[in-house]
């Protein structure tokens, strides 16, 4: 398979890329700095998607994993925090970046047989997990969930399945060292979910370990 992973320089993205490469798959990873074998792509900069399209060329993409994301508003104060630029950057990364990734590679996804799109959201996107705080991150991941479900509806007729996933509370720079699971555990579970994704399950919101998550 040819697999494209955004945000592949560290954390879950890097673990997914390493595991897929170890299995012999062709992996195109992206990162803001584009170090090593990673394609330079800052998903908040629309003009940079042309370089991704040029790098991939006409090759089919069997699986697009929209993993690039930020969580800048942990610990912000309701009275004085959550500045407007933080909202703009987070939505540009977590929502618009997902859409532009899909839009850019849509011809390559259409060229593949039974292509799949995996969108990494969060349980914090769910209306049932409303415990307060992190307003920007929660809102952006809820928007990514909504985006994924609507993409699933539009892309099913052309044979492209879309899954939306809570990757778990993961021991990464974002999740912190006290998180519940390692990046290796998250990646293993997510790969199983991506493998199972098909048109029968398109549009579902699932956890890394295979449970349907309430919207």
Buried (B, 14 or more C-beta within 10 A) or exposed (E): BBBBBBBBBEBBBBBBBBBBBEEEBEBBBBBBEBEEEBBBBBBBEBEBBEBBEEBBEEBBBBBBBBBBBBBBBEEBEEEEEBEEEBBEBBBBBBBBBBBBBBEBBBEBBBBBEEBBBBBBBBBBBBEEEEEEBBBBBBBBBBBBBBBBBEBBEEBBEEBBBBBBBBBBBBBBEBBEEEBEBBBBBBBBBBBEBBEEBEBEBBBBBBBBBEEEBEB
